[in-house]
Amino acid sequence: MLFDMDGTLVASDGVWDQAMTELATAYGGRLPAEFFDRSIGLAAAEAMVIAHEELGLPDDDLPDNLRWVHNRVLTLLSVTPPRWFEGARELVRTVRHSGLLTGLVTSSSREHVDAALAEADRHRFDVIVSGDDVVRPKPEAEPYLRAAGQLGVAPGECAVVEDSAIGVASALAAGCRVVVVTPVSDECLTVGGIAEVDLDLLRSLQHGRPSPVQG
């Protein structure tokens, strides 16, 4: 069973939004709401390129701005760790206790993962694939292919829980079966939130994709 992190298990997307808003303000600009929608699920480097285009910033500033946002996000997470969504931690525990292999697949950096999740929670995953571990991040298939490979299972046997169109595209490209907790795709099962995902549903994904359902 493979899980996305930001926006799926924990409410950590807000710290990225805050850091990017602060960066834009420092330049005397403002990022439109559409930017934050477009950046959900993207690797930070790719999202920063879009932000620079929106703000009209020079390419030479991109590495420094990426580093600043990265450090600002870590600071915000250290002050206020993100909350887990209702039912998310319990779902991961149940999957793990059932004897199924678990993986975390995220576009965030390894430092971000370490800051967002307590050590005990990180240890609930047999593998963690972060944005630092891949050459071609989501929406490419590499993150989910790598996680399945590290678990020693075929991608088609992996049930994935995602929240973004970019993450869904990555998982589907890898050949995984997907349940999405927000209505972003009609190519996979959609539920109204991770609290509606249980072990039986994930097992059903492993043995054949259910018909799409709008939650």
C-alpha positions as CSV (number, residue, x, y, z in Angstrom):
1,M,0.0,0.0,0.0
2,L,1.5,3.4,-1.0
3,F,0.5,6.7,0.4
4,D,1.2,10.3,-0.7
5,M,2.0,12.6,2.3
6,D,1.1,16.3,1.9
7,G,-2.6,16.8,1.6
8,T,-3.3,13.1,1.9
9,L,-2.1,12.0,5.3
10,V,-1.1,15.3,6.9
11,A,-2.3,18.9,6.4
12,S,1.1,20.3,5.5
13,D,0.3,22.0,2.2
14,G,-0.4,25.2,4.1
15,V,3.2,25.7,5.1
16,W,4.3,25.7,1.5
17,D,1.6,28.2,0.6
18,Q,2.7,30.5,3.5
19,A,6.4,30.3,2.6
20,M,5.6,31.1,-1.1
21,T,3.3,34.0,-0.1
22,E,6.1,35.5,2.1
23,L,8.6,35.2,-0.8
24,A,6.2,36.9,-3.2
25,T,5.6,39.7,-0.6
26,A,9.3,40.2,-0.2
27,Y,9.5,40.9,-3.9
28,G,6.5,43.2,-3.7
29,G,4.3,40.8,-5.6
30,R,1.4,38.4,-5.1
31,L,0.9,34.9,-6.4
32,P,-2.6,34.2,-7.8
33,A,-4.8,31.5,-6.3
34,E,-4.3,29.5,-9.5
35,F,-0.6,29.1,-8.8
36,F,-1.3,27.2,-5.5
37,D,-3.8,25.0,-7.3
38,R,-1.3,24.2,-10.1
39,S,1.6,23.5,-7.7
40,I,-0.3,20.8,-5.6
41,G,1.8,17.7,-5.9
42,L,4.6,19.2,-7.8
43,A,8.2,19.0,-6.8
44,A,9.4,22.3,-5.2
45,A,11.9,23.1,-7.9
46,E,9.2,22.8,-10.6
47,A,6.7,24.9,-8.6
48,M,9.4,27.6,-8.1
49,V,9.9,27.9,-11.8
50,I,6.1,28.6,-12.2
51,A,6.3,31.1,-9.3
52,H,9.2,33.0,-11.0
53,E,7.2,33.2,-14.2
54,E,4.1,34.5,-12.3
55,L,6.2,37.1,-10.4
56,G,8.5,38.0,-13.3
57,L,11.6,37.2,-11.3
58,P,15.0,36.6,-12.8
59,D,16.2,33.1,-13.3
60,D,19.4,33.9,-11.4
61,D,17.4,34.2,-8.2
62,L,15.8,30.8,-8.5
63,P,18.4,28.7,-6.6
64,D,18.4,31.2,-3.7
65,N,14.7,31.5,-3.6
66,L,14.2,27.7,-3.6
67,R,16.7,27.4,-0.8
68,W,14.9,30.1,1.2
69,V,11.5,28.5,0.8
70,H,12.9,25.1,1.7
71,N,14.4,26.5,4.9
72,R,11.3,28.5,5.7
73,V,9.0,25.5,5.3
74,L,11.3,23.5,7.7
75,T,11.1,26.3,10.2
76,L,7.3,26.5,10.1
77,L,7.1,22.7,10.5
78,S,9.4,22.8,13.5
79,V,7.2,25.4,15.2
80,T,3.9,23.7,14.4
81,P,4.0,20.1,13.1
82,P,1.1,19.4,10.7
83,R,-1.9,17.6,11.9
84,W,-2.9,14.2,10.5
85,F,-6.3,14.1,8.8
86,E,-9.0,12.3,10.6
87,G,-8.6,8.5,10.1
88,A,-5.2,8.8,8.3
89,R,-2.9,7.6,11.1
90,E,-5.3,4.9,12.0
91,L,-5.5,3.7,8.4
92,V,-1.7,3.4,8.1
93,R,-1.5,1.6,11.4
94,T,-4.3,-0.8,10.3
95,V,-2.6,-1.5,7.0
96,R,0.8,-2.1,8.7
97,H,-0.8,-4.4,11.5
98,S,-2.5,-6.4,8.8
99,G,0.9,-7.5,7.5
100,L,0.8,-5.6,4.2
101,L,3.9,-3.7,3.1
102,T,3.6,0.1,3.2
103,G,5.3,2.9,1.4
104,L,5.3,6.7,1.5
105,V,5.7,8.4,-1.9
106,T,6.1,12.2,-1.8
107,S,7.4,15.1,-3.9
108,S,8.7,16.7,-0.7
109,S,12.3,16.5,0.3
110,R,13.6,14.0,2.9
111,E,14.1,16.9,5.3
112,H,10.5,17.9,4.8
113,V,9.4,14.3,5.6
114,D,11.5,14.2,8.7
115,A,10.1,17.5,9.9
116,A,6.4,16.7,9.0
117,L,6.3,13.2,10.5
118,A,7.4,12.1,13.9
119,E,10.0,9.3,14.0
120,A,7.4,6.8,15.2
121,D,5.2,7.6,12.2
122,R,8.0,7.4,9.7
123,H,8.8,3.9,11.0
124,R,5.3,2.7,10.0
125,F,6.5,2.8,6.4
126,D,8.7,0.0,4.9
127,V,10.0,2.4,2.3
128,I,9.9,6.2,1.9
129,V,10.5,7.7,-1.6
130,S,11.0,11.5,-1.4
131,G,11.6,14.1,-4.0
132,D,15.3,13.7,-3.4
133,D,15.3,10.1,-4.4
134,V,14.1,10.5,-8.0
135,V,15.3,12.1,-11.2
136,R,11.8,12.5,-12.7
137,P,9.3,13.4,-10.0
138,K,5.5,13.3,-10.1
139,P,3.6,13.3,-12.5
140,E,6.2,11.0,-14.0
141,A,5.9,7.3,-13.0
142,E,9.4,7.0,-11.4
143,P,8.4,7.7,-7.8
144,Y,5.8,5.0,-7.7
145,L,7.9,2.6,-9.7
146,R,10.8,3.1,-7.3
147,A,8.6,2.5,-4.3
148,A,7.1,-0.7,-5.8
149,G,10.5,-1.9,-6.7
150,Q,11.9,-1.3,-3.2
151,L,9.0,-3.2,-1.8
152,G,9.6,-6.1,-4.2
153,V,6.1,-6.0,-5.6
154,A,4.6,-5.4,-9.1
155,P,3.1,-1.9,-9.5
156,G,-0.2,-3.4,-10.5
157,E,-0.4,-5.0,-7.0
158,C,0.0,-1.6,-5.3
159,A,-3.0,0.3,-4.0
160,V,-2.2,4.0,-3.8
161,V,-3.9,6.8,-1.8
162,E,-3.5,10.3,-3.4
163,D,-5.0,13.7,-3.3
164,S,-3.7,15.6,-6.4
165,A,-4.1,15.2,-10.1
166,I,-0.3,15.2,-10.4
167,G,0.1,12.4,-7.9
168,V,-2.7,10.4,-9.5
169,A,-1.1,10.8,-12.9
170,S,2.2,9.5,-11.5
171,A,0.6,6.5,-9.9
172,L,-1.5,5.6,-12.9
173,A,1.5,5.9,-15.2
174,A,3.3,3.4,-13.0
175,G,0.4,1.0,-13.4
176,C,-0.8,1.2,-9.8
177,R,-4.5,1.2,-8.7
178,V,-5.5,4.5,-7.1
179,V,-8.1,5.9,-4.7
180,V,-8.1,9.7,-4.5
181,V,-9.4,11.6,-1.5
182,T,-10.4,14.7,-3.5
183,P,-12.3,14.9,-6.8
184,V,-9.4,15.4,-9.3
185,S,-9.7,12.5,-11.7
186,D,-12.4,10.3,-13.2
187,E,-9.8,7.6,-13.9
188,C,-9.8,6.2,-10.4
189,L,-12.0,5.6,-7.4
190,T,-12.8,8.9,-5.6
191,V,-14.0,9.2,-2.0
192,G,-14.9,12.2,0.1
193,G,-11.8,12.0,2.3
194,I,-9.2,9.6,3.7
195,A,-11.6,8.8,6.6
196,E,-13.6,6.9,4.0
197,V,-10.7,4.7,3.1
198,D,-10.4,1.4,4.9
199,L,-8.4,-1.8,4.6
200,D,-11.2,-3.6,2.7
201,L,-11.3,-0.8,0.1
202,L,-7.5,-0.9,-0.4
203,R,-7.5,-4.7,-0.7
204,S,-10.2,-4.4,-3.4
205,L,-8.0,-2.1,-5.3
206,Q,-5.2,-4.8,-5.2
207,H,-7.5,-7.3,-6.8
208,G,-9.2,-5.2,-9.4
209,R,-10.0,-1.5,-9.9
210,P,-13.4,-0.6,-8.6
211,S,-15.7,1.5,-10.8
212,P,-15.1,5.2,-10.2
213,V,-17.4,6.6,-7.4
214,Q,-17.8,10.2,-6.6
215,G,-17.7,10.9,-2.9
